[in-house]
């Protein structure tokens, strides 16, 4: 495979703008057919070019144009890395804060559990028809105390013993307790436990710490691969230059290039990876105990997913924390247009192809209002048994259909990937204004949604027209 193709395929689409301009450099080296007077001028060293014979033709290669393009690529690469390095160091503080919040939440949970076990000798089971429990959000922090019964166990031999086995919500059942039957009433109790767990500070802190750390580590790995690819690109294009111009500058120029750009060796990023791995290991140790059946749920989400990027991937990957079967709704092209005021760059078929590897089931939404479509996808049985939930990025807390969704299933949010959005990618790679594209490529981005902002923190005006926000 030619390296130009390798460079393009191995570089994530949203970073291709910042690569060594390998294609342009190859075009310069391919040169132009030399006229006789140009050949004479070169022989007299009137300007810096080289004449090489290729396929029986004499081809003019401009040294000046070649190295101007190399310098432009070097500057662009350096600016890109500086922006990423600044973000990485700044975001490291955010990661440390989230891990600390997780430590505190875990400690609070542990303290609450110890107190609960000391204060009561009773245990927990789903309420019988004559019993009630007062479960308020204030008790959410002690979710490790919430014991969710395995509904697939054999039925109790004597249902009349249920009332005698009814125990306190803050203590796990003793070994002598028998399991409850799977009834509608038990399902209501089960759903309540899921809601309490989902609203707990410990679980929320764990999700935000784990997802942020996983995204950060993935970003570091992508950056390291990006730096290696571009170092190789520079080496190969200089080798090609030597071959075409019959020169021998590659080793000397490459040494100077690496001296000027020592960051390409990735030492700082590797050190950050070691720090982050320590936090990841600690986060896993502080993971709360999941209620039984939690991982067997279906997880629903809805989005547009245009110009499918690593932000979309990070969110979809994180949904596995809430269940093992992911169901995603995706807006069709016409509903996208009505929401955004413009058509997607990728049509529906392309967007489906991109999303499907990350989910188990997809459904199409041909309307700006997804309510009737998600209603039709969620089965009554799953709702009654508490075997479903909804999850998405926290860039849109008041998403369409939330009012209904919250009445039938828990809603979860995960942190979005910073400095990444379809709007940003669309502008850099598809806007007709070359000046705007270059400006936006190195602009700061808004934390909440990844849109490019100016020095005053205002969103850069990218286009006119409707700007209703889609769900992803």
N, C-alpha and C positions, 0 to 999 in steps of 0.2 A: 504494500500500500504506500502511495506517495505520502511524504510527511505533511504536506499542506492539508491533505484530507484527514490525516491522523490528528493534526492540531485542531482542526475544526470540530471533528467528532468527539474528541476527548475534552474539549473546553465547554463548560456549561454555556448555554445560549446567551444568558444575560451578561457574560463576561467577554464575549468575543470582540467587542468593540475595543477592549484594552490590550489585546494580544499584539505581539510582534506582527507587523504588517507583512506577513510572509508572501502572500499572494502578490502584493504590489512590488515587493523586492524581486520576486521571480520575474515579473513583467519587465522590470528595469533591466535585469540580466538577460532577458530574451532579446532586448534591444530593438533597434530599427535597422533596416537594410541601409548600409552605408553608401553614400554617394562618393564619387571619385574625389571631389574637392574636399570632402570630410576626411577621407582616408589620408589625403595629402596633408591636411591640417594637423591630424593626429601625429603623423610621422615627424612633423616639424614642432610638435608639442605646443601648438597654439592654444589648446584647451585640454582639460583632463578628461580624456575618454580612452577607450580601448577598442580596437578592432579585432574581432575574432571571426574565424571562418566556421560556419555552421551549415551543413547540408549544401555545401557548394556556394553559399552566400557569405558575403562579408557583412558582419553585423556590428553596429556601433553601440557600445555600452558606456553610459555616462557614470563616471566615478562620483561626480558631484551629486547627481540625483540619487544614486544608490545610498551614499552615506548621509545625505539629508533625510532620506526615508528611515534609515537606521536610527539616526538621532531622534527623529520624531517618535519612533516606536519606543525608544529608550525612555524618553521623557514621559510619554503616556503611561508606560508600564510603572515608572517610578511614582507618578502621581496616584495611580490606582492603588499601589501597595501602601503608600503613605496614608491614604484615606482608610484603607482596611486596617492597617496597624493602629491608627488612632482610635478607630471604632473598637477594635479588639481589646485594647488596654482600658478604654473607658467602660466597656461592657463587662469587663472582668469584675469591676466593683459591683455591678448589678447582680452578677452570679453569686458573689460572696454574700451579698445581702439576702438573696433568696435561700441560700443554703443555711444562713443563720436563722432566718424565719422558720425554716423547716426544723432546725434543732430545737428552737423554742417551742414550736407546736408539738413536736414529739415528746419533749420533756413534760409539757402540760398534760398531754394525753396519759403519759406514764403515771404522773402524780394523781390524776383523776381516777385512773384505774385502781391504783393502790388504795386510795381512799374509799372508793366504791366497794371494793372487795372486803375492806375492813368493816365498813358500816353495815353490811348486809350479809346474811348467810343464804339468802334466797337466790334463785336462778331464773333465767329468762325463757319464756316460750311465747308463741303467738297467743293473743288474747282469745278467750272463749267468748261466746255470745254475751255472757253476763259480765265480762270484765272489761275494763278500760284502762288506758295508760295515757298520761299527760306527757306528750313528747313535744318539746318546744325546740326551736333552733338554738336556744342557749345551751342545750345539752349536746350539741353536735360535736364538740371537741373530744368527747369520750367515745368516739365511734369504734374503737377497738373493743369496747365492751359490748357492742351490738352483735349478738350471735344470730346469724341467719341460718335457719335450718336447711339441711339438704332435703329438698322436696322429692328427690328420687328414692329416698329410703323406703323400706317397707312400712305399711300402715301399722299403727299401733293395734295391738290385739284387742284392747278394750278402750273405745273412744270415750267412755265415761270417765276415764282417768285423766282426761285432758285438764279439767279444772284443778285437780290435785297437783298436776305437774306445772301449773302456771307459776312463773317465777319472775323475779325482778329484772327490769330492763338493763340494769347496770352490772350484771354478773353472768358469766357463762354457765350453761347447764352442767350439772354434775354427771358423772359417768353413768349413774343409775337411771337418769332420765330417759324416757322414750321419746321418739320423734313424733311430731304432729302429722296428721293427715293433710293431704294437699286439698284444701278447701278454698272457696272464694274469700272467706274471712282471713285465712292464713296468707293469701296472696296480698290482701290489703295491708296486712302487717309487714309482709316482706317488702312491699313497695315503700312503705314508710321508713324502713331501715335503710333502703337504698338512698332515699332522699336525705336522711340524716347524715349518712356517710358522705354523700356528694357535697353537702353544705359544710362539712367539718373543716376547720382551719388546718388540721394536719394533712388531710388529703389534698386540699387546695395548695398548700405550701409544697407538698411533694410533687404534684403535677407541674407546677410552675418551675420548680427547681430542676426536675428531671428533663422536662421538655427544653428549657433554656440551655441547659448543659449539653444535651444531645445535639441541638441545633448549632451551638457554638463549636463543639468538637467537629461536627461535619463541615462547618465553615472553614475551620483551620485545615482540615484534610484537603478540602477543595483548593484552598489557597496554596498549599504546599505542592499539590499536583500541577496547579496553574503555573507556579514559578518554575518548576522543573520542565514543563512543556515549553515554556518560552525561552529558557536557557538553551534547551536543545534546538529550538527553532533558530536562535541566533547563531549557534555553532554550525548548523547545517547550511544556513544561507551564506555564511562566510566561506565555508568550504566550496560552495557552488561558485561564489565570486572568484576564488582563487583559480578554479578550473576554467571558468569562462575567460578570465583576463590574463591567464598564465602568470599569476602573481603568487606570492607566498606570505600573505599578511594575517592569515586566520589565527594562528597561535598568539602572535603578539597583540592583535586587536582584541581577541577574546580575553586575554589576561587583563588588559586595561578595562575592558567592559565589566568583568567580574570585580575588579578592584573598586570601580566606581559604584557598583551595585551589589555590595556584599549581602544585601538582604535576600538575594536570589538563592543563597545557600539554605535559607529557611531555618537558621539557628534560633532566632527569636520565637518563631512559631512553634518549633519543636519544644522549646522550654515552656511555652504557654500550654501546650498539650499535656505535659507532665503535671502541671498545676491543676488543670481541669480534670484530669483523670482521677486525681486524689479526691476532688469534690464529687465526682460521679460515684466513686466507690462508697463514699460516706452517705450519699443520697440513697443509694440502694439499701444500705444498712438501716436507714431511717424510714424505709417504706412501710406504710401502715398495713396491717393485716386486712386483706380484702374480705368482705362478706361472702359467704358461700353463694355461688351462682352468679356473682358479679361478672366474671369473665365470660359467661355464656350468653350475655345479652347481645342484641342487635344494636348497632350504633348508627344513627341517621345523621346526615349532614346535607347541605345544599350549597351550590356555588355556580359560578360562571366558568372559572378555570381557563380563561383565555391566556395565550402565551404561557402555557403551563411551566412554572418555574419552581425553584427550590423552596420558596415559601409555601406553595401549595403542597409540595411533597412533604415538607416538615409537619404540616398540620395533619395531613392524612395518615402519616406514619404514627403520629401521637395518638390517634383515635383508638389504637389497639389497647390503650390503657383502660378503656371503658367497656370493652367487649371484644368478642372474637369474630364478629360478622359485621362488616361495614357496608352500609347502603347509602349511596350518594345520589342526590338529585342534581341534574345539570340543565341550565336554561338553554333553550334552542336559540338559533341566530336571531329570530324576529323578537323574541322577548328580551334578548340581550340589547338589541337596538333600542327598544322602548325604554329600557332601564338606563342605558348609557348615552343615548343620543348618537351612537355610532355603531357600526357593525364590528363584530370581533375580527381580529386578524386571522385566527384559526377557526375554520367552520366547525359545525357540531361534530361531524365525523372525526376530525382531527382531535378535538378536545376529548371526545369519548376514548379514543385510542390512548391518549396520554394519561387519563384518570384511571382507566380500568385496571392496570397492574397494581394499583394501590388500594383497590376496594374489591368487595365480593359481588356487589350487585349495583347496577346503575339504572336510573329511570330519568326520562326526559320531561322537562317542564316547559310547555309551550305557552306560558303566560307570565306576566310580571308578578302575579300573586301565586305563590306555590301552595297555598293552604289546601285546596281540594286534592292536589296531587300527593302531598305527603300523607294526607288522611287516607287516601286509597292504598298507600303502600304499607301503612302500619296496621297489622292485624289486630282485631279485637282481642284475640287470645293473648297476644304478646302484651297488650296494654293491661289486661286483667291480671296476668301473672307477673307483671313487673319486669318483663324480659326485654326492655327496650329503653333507649335513652337518646338524647340529641347532643351533639358536640360540634364545636366550630371554633375558629380563631376569635380572639377577643377584640378584633378591630370593628366588629359590629355587634354590640350587645343587644340592641333592640332590632333583631332581624325579623323580616316578614314571617308571620305564622307563629311567632313566639308565644303569643297570648294563648293559643290553643295547645301548642306543644307542651307548655308547662303544666297544663291541667291533666295530662296523661302520662308524662314521663319526666325524669330529671333532665336538667339542662346543664351541660358542662362547657367551660371555655378553656382554651389553651393560649399561651402567649404567641403573638405573631412573630414572624421573622423580620427583623429590622433591615432597613435599606434595601428592600425588595418589594416590588409591586408590578402588576401588569401595566399600570399607567406609565411607570418609569421606563420599563422595557419597550413599550410601544413607542414612546417618544424618541428614545435613543436610536432605535433601529428602523423605525418606519415613518418618522415625521419628514416632511418634504423640506423643512427649513434646516439646512446644514449647520447654521450658526446655533440654532436652538438645540440641536442634537448634541453638539459639542459642549454647550453650556450645561445642559441637564446631566450629561455623563459624569461631571465632576461636582455637581451641586450636592449640598446636604439634603437629607431626606427627613420627613416628619416621622417621628417615632410611631404615631398612632396608625398610620396607613401606608408609609413608605413613599409618599408623593414628594417630588423634589420641591425644595423651598429656597428662597433667596436669602441674602445676608440678614434680612429683617425677620426671618422666620415665616414669611408669607409664601403660600403655595404659588409656584410659577404658573402663569396662565398659559396652558398648553394648547387649548383649543376652545372654540366657542360651541355653544349648543347645550342640550340637556346634559345634566351631570348627575342624575340619580345614581346612587351607589348600588352596585350589584352585590351579591352575598359573598363573593370571594375575591 
